[in-house]
Every structure is written in C-alpha cells, then in structure tokens.
Amino acid sequence: MKLLRFTLAAAMAATLTGGAVSAQEETSASTLYGDLSHVTQDMLDRAAGDGNNFLHTNGNYHQTRYYPARQINTDNVRGLRPAWIFQTEIVDTMETSPIVVNGIMYVTTAFNHVYALDARTGRQIWHHKHNMGPVTTYCCGPNNRGVAVSGDRVFMGTLDAKLVALDAKTGKQLWETQIADPELGYSETMAPTVVNDMVLIGTNGGEYGIRGFVKAFDAATGELKWTFHTIPENSVGVWATHDATGRDMLRDIEAEKAALAKMGDPYETLGGGVWQNPAVDLETNRIYFVVGNPSPDLDGSLRPGDNLYTDSLVAVDMNTGEYICHFQYIAHDVWDLDAVSPPIITTVKDGGGNDVKGILHAGKTGYVYVHKADDCSLIRFSEPMVSQEGRWTLPTAEGARMLPGANGGVEWSPMAIDPNLHLSYAINLHQPMTYTVKSSPYPEGKLWLGGSFDVIPEEEQWGNVSAVDYNTGKIRWKVRTEQPMIGGILATAGGLVFTGEGNGLFKAYDSATGSELWRFQAGAGVNAPPSSYTVDGKQYIVVAAGGNAQLNYKRGNNIIAFTLAD
C-alpha cells in the first residue's frame, strides 16, 4: 500500500480554525452551542462499545484503548487528512488524551488550562485557567494528562495538588479540594477517573520523599471518601532477592536488616506515587493501579526492605479502598524503574491454556507482564522489548552504566490492545544511562534522587513500537523509531494502531503486521495518547502535538483532528 506523507504547514494553511483566546478572567467565552448531554454512569460503563464518544482517558474502564469504529481502516487510511487544528494558549509539553462527549471535546495543557471545543470544527467553546497556587513543585515537566467527565461536570487534577470540578457547559469552577500539601512535593498530573459518583486520583511526588496514595472524593461535593496509602506502615516485605523475571537484583540483605534495626521503617517518606489511571472492574468492585518508585530513587541505604508497595501492581476495593492483593515487580528498586504505564483488564490465557480475567502492565523494564486478576499473581512476562544489557548493575559513587535506563522500557505511556488479535501494543525507549549514587538526608519536600541518572551522550538512543501476544509473551512485530518513544498508542477496529514520535511524526500502522500505512508531520513532538470519535457519521482521530519536557522534544500547542478526505 502506498505510504502518504503530510506536513503541518500545508494543513495549517487549509484547516486552521482554532486559536488561543486571550482571557483576563478565570473562564472565557461562554458556551457557543447547546447544553452538554448528561454523562450517565451507564454511558461510562458501556464506553468500550461506544463508537461515537471517547469518554475515558484510556477509552473505557478496562483501559484497553481499543476504539470500536472501523470507518477509518487499513484500506482507506491513506486518505486521512487534517480536519481541523486548534492552537492552545500554552506552548509546552502536552500529554492530554482528548475526551469527547456528543460532539464536545475536552483537552488540557501544561499548567492546567482546560478547553472545550466543538469536535466537528475545533472551534473553542470555553477556556478555563486554573488559579495556580504559589508552590508548583513537580517532577518531569508541568504536564497534565486530561480530564474526567460525569454528569454535567468535568474534573481535573492540578500541579498544586488540587482536584477541581468544572461546569461542563460553561467551564466555571464548582468546587475545589486540596488533595495534599504541594510544599511537601505532592502534585497532580494524572487524569482523574470517575465511577459511581466517586472521583479517583493518585499523586505524583515519588522523587520528593512523599507517602503515596490513591484517594476517592465525592463527585458532587469534593469530600474525601477514602484513602489507600501506597506505602503501608510495615513496608519491609519478604526481603526478595530476585525480580519478577527471576533475575538476581544483587541486594545486600544483611546490610539492609542492620539498617532497619538502626533507623526503623522509612514508610513516611518512601515515595510510591501513582502516575496513571486505575483500571476499574465493575463486576468485582475492584480497581487495579500501579505504584511508582521509592524515595530516594537511587539511594537504597536509607530505605531498607522491599519498600512495599513501590514498583507494584495493587488491587483495592473500589468502595472502601481496602487492600485486596498486590504483586511487586522490583523490590528495593535503586534504578527508578517504577511501574507507571496504566494497567489493562482483558481476558487472557493462564498457564494451563484456560481463559481467565487478566491484568496487563507494560514495565519500564521493557516487559509486558500478565497477571491473574483474582489474586494479582503473575502468569507470564513477555520477551524483552528493549535491551537488558547490564541489568541489574548497581549505582556507584563513580557512576555505572545500565540498561534499560530510568525512562524505560515503557514509561508512563499507556498501551492499547486488540482483543481479537490478542495483541498488546507498547511504545519503548532505548536510553543507556549512567547511575551515580550520592547519599543525602530527607530534604523536606525538595527533589530527593539520592544521586543522578544521566543519558550517555555518545551512545545512540532510539525507540520502538512493539506488538506482544499476551497469551504467549511472544513479540509478534516490532518497528524501530528514530527517537525514544513516549506518549501513548491507540488501536481501532479498523485494523490500525496510531502513535506519535518526538520528531513530530504521527503514524498509522497495520495492527496485525506493523506495516506503516500513513504518516503526518505535526511540527512538534507528538507525545500524547491519541483518541478517536465519530460525529455526524464521520470518524476522527485526534492527538495533541506539544512535545515533551522530560525528553526535551520540540514544544508546540496544537490539537489536530484527522478524518478521511471526502
């Protein structure tokens, strides 16, 4: 099939309809169109089969990022063209996954701006600017990954560690809740999840000596309903010596036990942020989420033990926040290889070939892990998608080379699956790094890495898009990319996967074979998860092109929607 290429410059000349609207007030430009249709719980429950809307950050409660429409497919994707381009007021890193409700689109930017757009044309309906507090301590860029919608409200987490509820019709703020203290290093970049009138949200801050959590708030009032601490008061664990794949992590258990006896359990400053959305199982009233790295990142001498529940998959009761089960991928992590990419619920084959409810997670380690949902146990892990050279080389005072580096493998980038092909799709980074440890005491809410991890400038970096059969762990296909990959991926019933790169390319691949079928040059890094929706009988693919602060990809401010040429 002929590969077609397009550029942003040509598209802008023909299709630019948006544009930043200056606003002196908190919210500008009252609604231009009719009332937003009320988003019911039933709509949210059935999102996986909704070929019109895109109601969740990752498509549906199971987070499959599989869109059921097939109007855009392998036979006609070469005819995909920009339908409209909207430019936000903020030119900075963009990680938003557009939410679409009955022709209205919601997107966010760095520094917590929210836009409501007409999904047909890209025309701005309203623009809300969060009134940011004086403290904006955050890791890895001033990112925001999007909103959640329910009823007639839009919900967003903020860099100054707040949860806000906005009127979906006008963008006016309805309530605001302080989630945690930003002066201690807490911040919010993840999109919330709304289920059964509760707003679920985790926290950033694993690099600042926080104590991580997931919290549930009342969607109507913002009142706290429950808290699950990702660091239990007894964080020691079982003194595991091997990781989830069976490799020795070179721990000095006797030295750790001596340190524990001397300093006690470090649970209050042990990190364990939750970067991405939980997967929601409505059948069992459970949520599944993954927990990030311990604090300080590289200096294990100050945090003896397994450091539960860092670097783990965790399941809790959705109504109470009570612990159900967990699985730890890396105990006592001193490489910042935390679990960050959101988990996926789907049917998988167990070790005996039986169909069971499973949980998938793509790790910074470069593996896709497949779990049993009932007890969190590991069924299998995939072939490695990136080099494992030097794993687990310990950080040293002089500096030691290790792969995969601290960005992965798979970073926070959400996977997608095609349940008909039994394939999961992940984007990866290859970044050799030098790990240097330097011990320092808890710095009261300041960055606390316990050393540094540095890209080795003379070594080549790249990325890949990998398709993994989650029933066997085998890699079905892999496509190498020019730069390390970060952002996200979308699969559709049209036999396609869409993902973008830091060099500005947005591409469509054949989901069965990995053949590249289409590309577009967006002019800035496409480092956000794509979404899809259908309005007036037309299917669209939409993605943000704003680059990425963490990898220093070219910044921009475009939301670009594509559809088939008439």
N, C-alpha and C positions, 0 to 999 in steps of 0.2 A: 504494500500500500504506500502511496506517495506521502512523504512527510512534508507538511506545510509549516512555514515559519512566519510569525507576525512580530511586529515591534510595537512598543508603546507609543512612539512618536506618531506613527500612522494612525493608531487607534485614537489617540488624544485629539487629533485634528478632526476626526469624523464623529466621535461619540462623547466627548466631554460634556457632561450635563450637571455634574455636581459642583462642589466648590466650597471652601471654608466660608462660613458666615460669621462675621465678627459679632461678638455679643458682650455687652457690658454686664448683663445680668447672669444669674446662675443658669437659667434656661432661656434660650432664644427661639423665636419663630414658632408660635403656637401651631397646633395641628392644621395641616392644609387639607386633610382628607377626612373620611368618616371615622366613626368610632372603631377602635380595635375590637375585634371579636374576642369574647371572653375565652381565655385558655383554660379549659377544664382539666381536671385530673384524668378524665377518660382520654382526652386528646394526648396528654403526656404519656399515659400508659400505652397507647396504641401507636406511638410515634414511629416505631420500626416499620410499620406498613403504610405510613403516610407518604404518598408520592407527590404531595403538594408543598408541605411545610418542612422546616428544619427546626425542631422545637427544643433540642438539647445540644449542648456544646459538642458532644460526640454522637449526635444523631438520635439516640434513644437511651433508655435506662441501662441497657446491656452494653452500651458504648461500642457498638460494632462498626460505626462509621460506614455502614453499608446503606446506600440510598436506593430505594426500590424502583425508581423510574428508569426506563430504558429508551426514551426518545433519543437521547444522545448515546450513540453506541459505536462499536468498532467499525461499522460500515460507513458512518457519516461524520465521525468526529473530525475528519479533515476539513469539514465545513464550519467548524466552530469559530466564531468571531466575537470581538468585544461588543456587548450590547450597550453598556454604559460604564463610565468611570467616575467615581466620586472622590474628591480630594478633601481630606480632613484638615483641621487646623494645625494638628501636631505632626511634625516631620520627625519621626523617631521610630524605634523598634515597634513592630506590630505583630501580635500573636493572637489576635481575636479570631474566633470562629463565628461567622455571621449566623445569627438566629433569624428565622423567617416565619412569620405568623400571618397567614391570609394576606399576603402581598405587602406586609410591612417588615422591613429588615432592621435589626438592631446590631450595631457594631460598636466596639470600644477602641480607644487608643491608649498609648502610654499616658501617664499622669491622669488617668480616669476621666476622660471625656466619653460621653455616650451619644451616639447619633441614632435617630430613627429615620429611615429612608424609605421611599417608595421603591419596592423591589422590582417594579416594571421599568423604571426610568432612572433610578439613582437620585431622584430629587429629594432634597432634605425636607423632613417634616418637623423635627425639632432637634436641638443640640443642648445637652446638659453638661456643665462643667462642675466637677466635684470641688468643693471648697476645701482644698488640701490643708491639713494642719501643718505646723511648723517643722515637725520631725518626719523625714521621709528616708528612713534607713531601710535599705532593701538590697538583696543580692541579685546580681546578674541582669541588671537593667530595669528601667521603670515600666515594666510590662503590665499588660492586663489581657487576660485570655477570654474575656467576654462576659455576657450576662446570662441570667436565667429568667424565664418568664412563667408566670402563673396567674390565673385570674385576670385582673386588669393591671398587673404590676410587673415591673422589671427590676431585677435585683443585681447588685454589683458589689464586689469586694474592692477595697481601696488600699493604696500604698501606705496610708496612715492607719491601717489596721481597723477599718470600719466596715460595716455592712450597711448599705443604703437600699431603700426601696423607693422606686420612682413610679409615678403615674404613667402607664404605658401610652396614654392618649396625648399627654402634654409634656412629659419629661420632668414635671415638678416633683421635688422630693417630698415623700410622705412620712418617712421616718428614717432615723439613723441610729445605729447601735455600735458602741465601741467594743470590738472583739477582744483586743488585748492591748498592751502598752507598747507603742512603737519605740519608745525610748529604750526598751529592753531588746530591740531587734526584731520585733514582730512586724510583719507586713502581709498584704494580701495581693496576689496576682492571679490566683485561680478563679475561674468562673464558678459561682455557686451552683448547687443542684437543689431543685425544689421537688418535694414529694409529700403528699398527704398533708399539705398546709405547713410543712416544715422547710426551712432553708438550711441546707447542709453546707458547711465550709470548713476547710482546714486552714493551715497557716504556713507562711514562709518563716525563715529565720534559723534554719539549721546551721548556718555559718556564724551565729551570734550568741550561742550559749543559751537559747531559749529552752522551754519544755514544750514540745509539740502537742498538738491536739486536733481533733475534729469536733465541731460544735454544731448543734441543731438549734435554730431560732424559730419562733412563731412567725409565720409569714404575714400575719395580719398586724402584729404589734411590735415585732423585733425582740420580744422577750426570750431569754435563754431557756431552752427546754432540757438539754443535757450536754455534757462534755465527756468525751473519751480522751484521756491522756495517752499519747503515743509512747510515752516513757513511763512505765509503771514504777512504783516506789522501790520495788525489787527488780532492778534491771540486769542482774548478773547473768541469768540464764543457765546454760548447761556446760559452759566452757568448751564450746565447739571448736574443734581444730581444723575442720575441713569445710569448704563452701558447699553450695547446693549441687555443684557438679562433681564433688568428691575430691577436689584438689586441696592440698595442704596449704594453709594460709600463714604458716611459719610463726604462729603465736608462741610467746614465752609465757605459758600458763602459770608457772611458779612465780615469776616476777609480778604478774597481774594479781595473783592471790595475795602476795605480800603487800602490794599497793592498796588493795581493797581493805585489808586489815588495818592499814595505817590511815587511810583517808575516808573510808566509808563509801557508800553508794553515791555516785555522782548524778542521780536522776534529775535533780532540779535544773541542771544546766547542760543536759545531754543532747539537746537538739531534737531531731526527729520531726522535721517539718513534713507537711503533706501538700505537695505541689499541684496535684491534679485531682479531677473529679472522682468520686467513688462510683463504682458500678452498683446498680440497685436491683435486687432480686425481690420483686413484689410477691412471688409465690411463698417465699420463706421469711419475708420481712427482714432481710439482711442487706447490709451494704458491705462492699469489698473495696479497700483502698490500699495504696502502697505508701510506705513511710520512708523518708529521706535519711540522709547521713547523720552520724553522731557529731557532736561538738566536743573539742575542736577537731576539725576534719582529719588532720594528718598525725596528730599527736595522741597516740593511744595510751601514753603513760599516765595521763590524768583521768582516764576513764576505764578502769579495769572491768573485765566481764564481757559478756556478749553484747551489752548495750541494747537490750530489748526496748522497743520493737523497731529499732532502726533497721533500714535495709530489708524490710519485711512486707509481705502481703498480710493484711489483717482483715478479719470479718467481725462486725459487731451487729447487735440487734438494732434495727432501724428506729424502733420506737423508744428505746431506753438508752442506747449507747453502751450496753453491756457487752463485754468481751465474749466472743464465741471461739475463734481459733486464729492461729497465725502460722506463717512459715517464714523463717529468716534465710535470706539468700547469702548474706555475708555477715558473720558475727565479728564484732570488734573491727569494723571497717576503718582502715587507715589510708584509703585510696580515693575517698569521695566518690565511690561507685554506688551511690544511693539508688533506691528504687523510685522512679519519678513518672515514667510513662503510664497513663491510666489503664487499669485492668479492664478486661473484656469478659463477659459471660456468654458462653456458647456451648453447644453440645460437642463433646469430644469422645474419642475412644480411650478407654482406660487400658491398663496393661494387659488385660485379657481380651481386648477387642470389643468390649461392651460399650454401648452409648451411655454416657453419664454427663451430668451438668458439670461444666468445667470453667475454670478461670484462666485466662491468658494474660501474661505480662511480659513485656519486652524490656530487658535489663540493660543498664549501662555496660554490663559485662559483655554484651553482644549476643546473648542467647534469648530465645523465646521460651519462657517457662510455662508449662501446662499443669494445672492443679485440679484436684477434685474439689468441687465447691462445698461438699458437706463438711469436710474436716480440714481444708486448706492444704492437704498433703500434696506432694509433688508426684505427678505421674511420669513426666519426662521433661527433658530440656532439648532444645534443638541443636543442630550443628551450629558452630560459631559463625556469626555473620561478619565478624571482623577478626583481625589477628589477635591472638592471645600471647604474643611474644613477651616474655618477661613477667607474666602474671604468676605468682604474687610477689614481686620484688618489693622488699620493704623500703620505705622512705629512709634516707640517711641525712646526716648533717652536711655531708658533701654534695648530696644530690644523686639520685639513682633513676635510670631510665625504666619506664614501664609502659606496657600496652595491655588493655585499652586505656587511654588517658582519662582524665577526670570528667570529660564530657561524654564519654561512651565510645563505642556502642550506641545504644538508643538513649538519647537524652529525654527531655520531657515530652518529646514528640509523640502524639497519640498514634497507635496502629489503627489499621482497618482490617476487616476480614471479608471474605466471600464465603458464606456458609455452604454454597453449592459446590464450590471447588475445594472446600476445606483448607483454604489458604489464609494465612495472616500476612499482612504487608507492613514492613517496618523500614524506616529510613535510619541510616547509621553514619557514624563518624569514625574516621581513622586519623588520630592525632597523637603521635608519640609525645610523651611528656617526661620531664624530669621532676621527680618528687624530692623535696627538701624539707626535713623536719626541723622545727625550731620551737622549743617549748616556751610557753608564756602563760601566766595565770589568767583566770577569767577576767575579761576587760570591761565588765558592766555594760553590756549591750553594744559593744563595738565588734567589728569583724574579728573573728577568732578562728583562724585556719590552723594554727599550730605549725606554720611553715608555709610552703608555697608549692604549687604545681604549675609548671611552665612548659608551654609548647616549645619544641626544639626547632629553631628557625631553619636549620639546614636540612631538616628531614621533610620529605614530601607528605602532604596531607591530602586526603580525598574522602569521598563518601560513597554510599551505595543505597540502592533500593532493593530490598530482599523480599522474596515470597517464600514463606515457610509453610509446609504441610504440618499443621498442628496435630494431626493424628499419627504422624510418624517421626516428626522432628527433622525431616529432610528438607534441605533448601531446594525448592523447585526451580527458581531462577533468581539471578542477581544481576543488577545493572550498576556498573561503576559510574560515579559522577565526579565532576571536576573538583568540587569542594566538599568538605564535610557537610552532612545533611542535618538540618534542624528545622522543625516546623510542624509537619503532620501530613497525613495522607487520607484520601477518600476513595472508597470503592463504590461502584454503581452496578445495577442490574444490567446495564448496557455492556458489560464485559470490560470495563475500564477502571484504571486507578489514576488519580490525579495527585500530583505533588509538585512542590516548587523548590528552587535552589537559591543559594546566596548570590549567584551571579545574575539573578533576575529572570531566569528561565522558569516557566511554568509548563509542565509537560503532562501528556496523557499516554499511558502505557496499556497495552493489551494485558488484562489481568491474568490470563492463562499462560502467556508466553513471555511477557516482559518486553515485547517489541514496542519501540517508541512510535507512536502514531501521529502525534501533533505536539507543537511547542509554540510558546508565545514569549516574547521578551518584554518584561514588565518595567524595566528601567530602574528597579530597586530590588533588593532581596525579597524573594517570595518565601518567607519563613513563618507562615501561619497555616493552620489546618484549613483546607477548603471545605465548603458546604455546597449543597445543591437544593434546588426548589423548583416548583412549577407554578406559573401564574398565567392565566388566560390561555391555557393549553400549551405553553412554551416552557420547556425545561431549561434551567440556567445552572451554570457552575459559577461560584463566586469565591474570591480569595482576596486577602489583603497583601499588598506589596509595600512593606515598610522597613525591610531589613531586620537586623538583629544585633543588639548591643553586645551580647555575650561573645559572639564570634566576629563582631565588627563588620558585618555585611552592610552594604550600602543602604542608607536610610531613605525612606520615602513616605508618602502619605496617601496612597491610592487604594481604594476598594474597587475591584474590577469584576464585573459580571459578564459572562460569556453565554451566548446562545447560538443556535445554528442559523446560518445565513438563509434568508427567505428564498 
